[in-house]
Amino acid sequence: MIILFDGQCSLCNSGINFVIARDQKKRFKFSMLHSNPSKKLLQEFGESYNKADSIILIDNQKAYLKSAAILRIVKHLGRLYPLLYLFIIIPPAIRNFVYDVIAKNRYKWFGKNDACGVNTPDEDRFF
C-alpha cells in the first residue's frame, strides 16, 4: 500500500509519522504527492487523480481519496485504531466535507514546511 501526501503540509507530515509509528506490519510506503514517482503512479488513475490535492491511498491497484483513504489507512494500524474504520458508515459527502474544511485550512492552522523533513536511515526505507 502506498500513501501519497502533501510533503509541505505540517499536518500531513505529522500524520505520516503517526502511521509509521503504528504500522506494526510495515505495510505502507510513502511518497510526496507532487513528486515525479507519485505523478507517474497517478497517471494510471486518470486526470482527476493527477489534480488531487488530498491524501491518496493506493491499495490493490485502486486509489482512495480523502476520508476514504484515511479510514482505510487506520483500518491497517495496530491497537484499537481499526475501530475508527466504523466511521465508514457516515455518508462520503459528510466525511469529505469535514475533510475538505480541514484540508482547505491546513497550512493556516498547522503550518507549511518550506522543505521536506529529513528522515532517519530507518525511515528512508518507507519512502
Contact map, one row per residue, 1 for C-alpha under 8 A:
1110000000000000000000000011100000000000000000000000000011110000000000000000000000000000000000000000000000000000000000000000000
1111000000000000000000000001111000000000000000000000000011100000000000000000000000000000000000000000000000000000000000000000000
1111100000000000000000000001111000000000000000000000001111000000000000000000000000000000000000000000000000000000000000000000000
0111110000000000000000000000011110000100000000000000001111000000000000000000000000000000000000000000000000000000000000000000000
0011111000011000000000000000011110000000000000000000011100000000000000000000000000000000000000000000000000000000000000000000000
0001111110011000000000000000000111000000000000000000111000000000000000000000000000000000000000000000000000000000000000000000000
0000111111011000000000000000000110000000000000000000000000000000000000000000000000000000000000000000000000000000101100000000000
0000011111011000000000000000000000000000000000000000000000000000000000000000000000000000000000000000000000000001111100000000000
0000011111111000000000000000000000000000000000000000000000000000000000000000000000000000000000000000000001100111100000000000000
0000001111111100000000000000000000000000000000000000000000000000000000000000000000000000000000000000000001100111100000000000000
0000000011111110000000000000000000000000000000000000000000000000000000000000000000000000000000000000000001000110000000000000000
0000111111111111000000000000000000000000000000000000000000000000000000000000000000000000000000000000000000000000000000000000000
0000111111111111100000000000000000000000000000000000000000000000000000000000000000000000000000000000000000000000000000000000000
0000000001111111110000000000000000000000000000000000000000000000000000000000000000000000000000000000000000000000000000000000000
0000000000111111111000000000000000000000000000000000000000000000000000000000000000000000000000000000000000000000000000000000000
0000000000011111111100000000000000000000000000000000000000000000000000000000000000000000000000000000000000000000000000000000000
0000000000001111111110000000000000000000000000000000000000000000000000000000000000000000000000000000000000000000000000000000000
0000000000000111111111000000000000000000000000000000000000000000000000000000000000000000000000000000000000000000000000000000000
0000000000000011111111100000000000000000000000000000000000000000000000000000100000000000000000000000000000000000000000000000000
0000000000000001111111100101000000000000000000000000000000000000000000000000000000000000000000000000000000000000000000000000000
0000000000000000111111110000000000000000000000000000000000000000000000000000000000000000000000000000000000000000000000000000000
0000000000000000011111110000000000000000000000000000000000000000000000000000110000000000000000000000000000000000000000000000000
0000000000000000001111111111000000000000000000000000000000000000000000000001110000000000000000000000000000000000000000000000000
0000000000000000000011111110000000000000000000000000000000000000000000000000110000000000000000000000000000000000000000000000000
0000000000000000000000111110000000000000000000000000000000000000000000000000000000000000000000000000000000000000000000000000000
0000000000000000000100111111000000000000000000000000000000000000000000000000000000000000000000000000000000000000000000000000000
1000000000000000000000111111100000000000000000000000000000000000000000000000000000000000000000000000000000000000000000000000000
1110000000000000000100100111110000000000000000000000000000000000000000000000000000000000000000000000000000000000000000000000010
1110000000000000000000000011111000000000000000000000000000000000000000000000000000000000000000000000000000000000000000000000011
0111100000000000000000000001111100000000000000000000000000000000000000000000000000000000000000000000000000000000000000000000011
0111100000000000000000000000111110101100000000000000000000000000000000000000000000000000000000000000000000000000000000000000001
0001111000000000000000000000011111100100000000000000000000000000000000000000000000000000000000000000000000000000000000000000000
0001111000000000000000000000001111100110000000000000101000000000000000000000000000000000000000000000000000000000000000000000000
0000010000000000000000000000000111110110000000000000000000000000000000000000000000000000000000000000000000000000000000000000000
0000000000000000000000000000001111111110000000000000000000000000000000000000000000000000000000000000000000000000000000000000000
0000000000000000000000000000000001111111000000000000000000000000000000000000000000000000000000000000000000000000000000000000000
0000000000000000000000000000001000111111100000000000000000000000000000000000000000000000000000000000000000000000000000000000000
0001000000000000000000000000001111111111110000000000000000000000000000000000000000000000000000000000000000000000000000000000000
0000000000000000000000000000000011111111111000000100000000000000000000000000000000000000000000000000000000000000000000000000000
0000000000000000000000000000000000011111111100000000000000000000000000000000000000000000000000000000000000000000000000000000000
0000000000000000000000000000000000001111111110000000000000000000000000000000000000000000000000000000000000000000000000000000000
0000000000000000000000000000000000000111111111001100000000000000000000000000000000000000000000000000000000000000000000000000000
0000000000000000000000000000000000000011111111101100000000000000000000000000000000000000000000000000000000000000000000000000000
0000000000000000000000000000000000000001111111000000000000000000000000000000000000000000000000000000000000000000000000000000000
0000000000000000000000000000000000000000111111111100000000000010000000000000000000000000000000000000000000000000000000000000000
0000000000000000000000000000000000000000011111111100000000000000000000000000000000000000000000000000000000000000000000000000000
0000000000000000000000000000000000000000001011111110000000000000000000000000000000000000000000000000000000000000000000000000000
0000000000000000000000000000000000000000000011111111000000000000000000000000000000000000000000000000000000000000000000000000000
0000000000000000000000000000000000000000011011111111000000000000000000000000000000000000000000000000000000000000000000000000000
0000000000000000000000000000000000000010011011111111000000000000000000000000000000000000000000000000000000000000000000000000000
0000000000000000000000000000000000000000000000111111100000000000000000000000000000000000000000000000000000000000000000000000000
0000000000000000000000000000000000000000000000011111110000000000000000000000000000000000000000000000000000000000000000000000000
0000010000000000000000000000000010000000000000000011111000000000000000000000000000000000000000000000000000000000000000000000000
0000110000000000000000000000000000000000000000000001111100000000110000000000000000000000000000000000001000000000000000000000000
0011110000000000000000000000000010000000000000000000111110000000110011000000000000000000000000000000000000000000000000000000000
0011100000000000000000000000000000000000000000000000011111000011110010000000000000000000000000000000000000000000000000000000000
1111000000000000000000000000000000000000000000000000001111100011100011011000000000000000000000000000000000000000000000000000000
1111000000000000000000000000000000000000000000000000000111111111000000000000000000000000000000000000000000000000000000000000000
1100000000000000000000000000000000000000000000000000000011111111000000000000000000000000000000000000000000000000000000000000000
1000000000000000000000000000000000000000000000000000000001111100000000000000000000000000000000000000000000000000000000000000000
0000000000000000000000000000000000000000000000000000000001111110000000000000000000000000000000000000000000000000000000000000000
0000000000000000000000000000000000000000000000000000000001111111000000000000000000000000000000000000000000000000000000000000000
0000000000000000000000000000000000000000000010000000000111101111100000000000000000000000000000000000000000000000000000000000000
0000000000000000000000000000000000000000000000000000000111100111110110000000000000000000000000000000000000000000000000000000000
0000000000000000000000000000000000000000000000000000011110000011111110000000000000000000000000000000000000000000000000000000000
0000000000000000000000000000000000000000000000000000011100000001111111000000000000000000000000010010000000000000000000000000000
0000000000000000000000000000000000000000000000000000000000000000111111100000000000000000000100110010000000000000000000000000000
0000000000000000000000000000000000000000000000000000000000000001111111110000000000000001000100000000000000000000000000000000000
0000000000000000000000000000000000000000000000000000001110000001111111111000000000000000000000000000000000000000000000000000000
0000000000000000000000000000000000000000000000000000001010000000011111111100000000000000000000000000000000000000000000000000000
0000000000000000000000000000000000000000000000000000000000000000001111111110000000011011000000000000000000000000000000000000000
0000000000000000000000000000000000000000000000000000000010000000000111111111000000001000000000000000000000000000000000000000000
0000000000000000000000000000000000000000000000000000000010000000000011111111100000000000000000000000000000000000000000000000000
0000000000000000000000000000000000000000000000000000000000000000000001111111100011011000000000000000000000000000000000000000000
0000000000000000000000000000000000000000000000000000000000000000000000111111100011111000000000000000000000000000000000000000000
0000000000000000000000100000000000000000000000000000000000000000000000011111110001000000000000000000000000000000000000000000000
0000000000000000001001110000000000000000000000000000000000000000000000001111111011000000000000000000000000000000000000000000000
0000000000000000000001110000000000000000000000000000000000000000000000000001111111000000000000000000000000000000000000000000000
0000000000000000000000000000000000000000000000000000000000000000000000000000111111000000000000000000000000000000000000000000000
0000000000000000000000000000000000000000000000000000000000000000000000000000011111110000000000000000000000000000000000000000000
0000000000000000000000000000000000000000000000000000000000000000000000000110111111111000000000000000000000000000000000000000000
0000000000000000000000000000000000000000000000000000000000000000000000000111111111111000000000000000000000000000000000000000000
0000000000000000000000000000000000000000000000000000000000000000000000000010000111111100000000000000000000000000000000000000000
0000000000000000000000000000000000000000000000000000000000000000000000100110000111111110000000000000000000000000000000000000000
0000000000000000000000000000000000000000000000000000000000000000000000110110000011111111000000000000000000000000000000000000000
0000000000000000000000000000000000000000000000000000000000000000000000000000000000111111100000000000000000000000000000000000000
0000000000000000000000000000000000000000000000000000000000000000000000100000000000011111110000000000000000000000000000000000000
0000000000000000000000000000000000000000000000000000000000000000000100100000000000001111111100000000000000000000000000000000000
0000000000000000000000000000000000000000000000000000000000000000000000000000000000000111111000000000000000000000000000000000000
0000000000000000000000000000000000000000000000000000000000000000000000000000000000000011111101100000000000000000000000000000000
0000000000000000000000000000000000000000000000000000000000000000000000000000000000000001111111100000000000000000000000000000000
0000000000000000000000000000000000000000000000000000000000000000001100000000000000000001011111110000000000000000000000000000000
0000000000000000000000000000000000000000000000000000000000000000000000000000000000000000001111111000000000000000000000000000000
0000000000000000000000000000000000000000000000000000000000000000000000000000000000000000011111111100000000000000000000000000000
0000000000000000000000000000000000000000000000000000000000000000001000000000000000000000011111111110000000000000000000000000000
0000000000000000000000000000000000000000000000000000000000000000011000000000000000000000000111111111000000000000000000000000000
0000000000000000000000000000000000000000000000000000000000000000000000000000000000000000000011111111100000000000000000000000000
0000000000000000000000000000000000000000000000000000000000000000000000000000000000000000000001111111110000000000000000000000000
0000000000000000000000000000000000000000000000000000000000000000011000000000000000000000000000111111111000000000000000000000000
0000000000000000000000000000000000000000000000000000000000000000000000000000000000000000000000011111111100000000000000000000000
0000000000000000000000000000000000000000000000000000000000000000000000000000000000000000000000001111111110000000000000000000000
0000000000000000000000000000000000000000000000000000000000000000000000000000000000000000000000000111111111000000000000000000000
0000000000000000000000000000000000000000000000000000010000000000000000000000000000000000000000000011111111000000000000000000000
0000000000000000000000000000000000000000000000000000000000000000000000000000000000000000000000000001111111100000000000000000000
0000000000000000000000000000000000000000000000000000000000000000000000000000000000000000000000000000111111111000000000000000000
0000000011100000000000000000000000000000000000000000000000000000000000000000000000000000000000000000011111111110000000000000000
0000000011000000000000000000000000000000000000000000000000000000000000000000000000000000000000000000000111111111000000000000000
0000000000000000000000000000000000000000000000000000000000000000000000000000000000000000000000000000000011111111000000000000000
0000000000000000000000000000000000000000000000000000000000000000000000000000000000000000000000000000000011111110000000000000000
0000000011100000000000000000000000000000000000000000000000000000000000000000000000000000000000000000000001111111000000000000000
0000000011100000000000000000000000000000000000000000000000000000000000000000000000000000000000000000000001111111100000000000000
0000000111000000000000000000000000000000000000000000000000000000000000000000000000000000000000000000000000110111110000000000000
0000001111000000000000000000000000000000000000000000000000000000000000000000000000000000000000000000000000000011111100000000000
0000000100000000000000000000000000000000000000000000000000000000000000000000000000000000000000000000000000000001111100000000000
0000001100000000000000000000000000000000000000000000000000000000000000000000000000000000000000000000000000000000111110000000000
0000001100000000000000000000000000000000000000000000000000000000000000000000000000000000000000000000000000000000111111000000000
0000000000000000000000000000000000000000000000000000000000000000000000000000000000000000000000000000000000000000001111100000000
0000000000000000000000000000000000000000000000000000000000000000000000000000000000000000000000000000000000000000000111110000000
0000000000000000000000000000000000000000000000000000000000000000000000000000000000000000000000000000000000000000000011111111000
0000000000000000000000000000000000000000000000000000000000000000000000000000000000000000000000000000000000000000000001111111000
0000000000000000000000000000000000000000000000000000000000000000000000000000000000000000000000000000000000000000000000111111100
0000000000000000000000000000000000000000000000000000000000000000000000000000000000000000000000000000000000000000000000111111100
0000000000000000000000000000000000000000000000000000000000000000000000000000000000000000000000000000000000000000000000111111111
0000000000000000000000000000000000000000000000000000000000000000000000000000000000000000000000000000000000000000000000111111111
0000000000000000000000000000000000000000000000000000000000000000000000000000000000000000000000000000000000000000000000001111111
0000000000000000000000000001110000000000000000000000000000000000000000000000000000000000000000000000000000000000000000000011111
0000000000000000000000000000111000000000000000000000000000000000000000000000000000000000000000000000000000000000000000000011111
